[in-house]
Structures are given as C-alpha cells and as structure tokens.
C-alpha cells in the first residue's frame, strides 16, 4: 500500500485569538503518523489511526510552561481538514487547508 503524504496549513481558535500551524501527515492504510507544529514548536504524532475520512491521533505539544498532552479527532476532505484538539486546558476547533491541492 502506498504512503500518502499530506501537508495542511492550520488555523486554530483559542481564547487568545487564532493561531496558525502546520500538520504533516503520513497516511498508510489505517495508520496515521507525522508531526504537528503549533505555537512555533513541532512535535511528532505519537499514535494515530483513521477509518475512511475520519482520523484520530495524539501527541504532546511543547509549550513555554511545559508539556501538554493532546488528543485530536477530525475529518479529512479532498483539500481540507476539520478537527478538534482536546487538552487538559480545553478543546480547540481547527481548520486546515491542504498545501498541495488535489494530490494523492
């Protein structure tokens, strides 16, 4: 089965306003890996899976006040991504636009 590499430019709603980031995904079958960049810091996806267009993954963001574990659940479109990121400090809606449009 062929890997699908996808990059999404993200916009996350936070209490302090919109934050931008990047999600690099490697999709192989039902496996999801890659990395997430938010708050100018990049962290690997530690565990991820998908079923059809739905995906879920978790990791640990590095912040100025320490590590922040998160769980993300979302839906992949052809060129878009919508997901929620859940942390101990709240949950945040995220929208993404695929950097390389219409690719495999």
C-alpha positions in Angstrom: 0.0 0.0 0.0 1.3 3.4 -1.0 2.0 6.2 1.6 0.1 9.4 1.2 2.0 12.4 2.4 -0.2 15.4 3.1 0.5 18.9 4.5 -2.2 21.1 5.9 -1.9 24.8 6.9 -3.9 25.1 10.1 -5.9 27.8 11.8 -6.8 27.1 15.5 -9.3 29.1 17.5 -8.0 29.8 21.0 -9.2 32.2 23.8 -6.3 34.5 22.8 -7.3 34.5 19.1 -6.5 32.5 16.0 -3.2 30.6 16.0 -1.6 29.2 12.8 0.3 26.0 12.4 1.1 23.1 10.1 0.1 19.4 10.1 2.3 17.0 8.2 0.5 13.6 7.8 1.8 10.3 6.6 -1.2 8.0 5.8 -0.6 4.3 5.3 -3.7 2.1 5.3 -5.4 2.9 8.7 -2.1 4.2 10.2 -1.5 8.0 10.8 1.9 9.4 11.6 3.7 12.7 11.0 4.1 15.9 13.0 2.1 18.9 14.3 3.5 22.4 14.5 1.7 24.9 16.8 2.9 27.9 18.8 6.1 27.7 16.6 7.0 24.3 18.1 6.9 20.9 16.3 6.0 17.6 17.9 5.6 14.2 16.4 2.3 12.4 16.3 2.7 9.6 18.8 -0.2 7.4 17.9 -2.7 7.8 15.2 -5.3 5.9 13.1 -8.0 6.5 10.6 -11.2 4.9 9.3 -12.2 6.3 5.9 -12.2 10.1 6.1 -12.1 10.1 10.0 -8.8 10.3 11.8 -7.7 10.5 15.4 -4.2 11.0 16.8 -2.4 12.0 19.9 0.8 13.6 21.0 2.4 16.0 23.3 2.9 19.7 22.5 5.8 21.5 24.0 4.8 24.9 25.4 6.5 27.6 27.4 5.0 26.2 30.6 5.8 22.5 29.9 4.5 19.5 28.0 0.8 19.5 27.1 -0.6 16.1 26.0 -3.4 16.3 23.4 -5.9 14.2 21.5 -7.1 15.2 18.1 -10.2 13.9 16.2 -11.1 15.1 12.8 -12.3 14.6 9.2 -10.2 14.8 6.0 -11.7 16.3 2.9 -10.1 16.3 -0.5 -8.3 19.5 0.2 -9.5 20.4 3.7 -9.3 19.2 7.3 -11.6 19.9 10.2 -10.7 18.7 13.7 -10.9 19.3 17.4 -7.8 19.2 19.7 -8.5 18.3 23.3 -6.1 19.1 26.1 -6.3 19.4 29.9 -6.6 23.2 29.3 -9.6 23.0 27.0 -10.6 22.0 23.5 -9.9 23.9 20.3 -11.5 23.8 16.8 -9.0 23.6 14.0 -9.5 24.0 10.2 -6.8 23.2 7.7 -6.2 23.7 4.0 -4.1 21.3 2.1 -0.9 22.8 0.9 -0.6 20.6 -2.2 -4.1 20.6 -3.7 -5.7 17.6 -5.2 -2.7 15.3 -4.6 -3.0 11.6 -3.7 
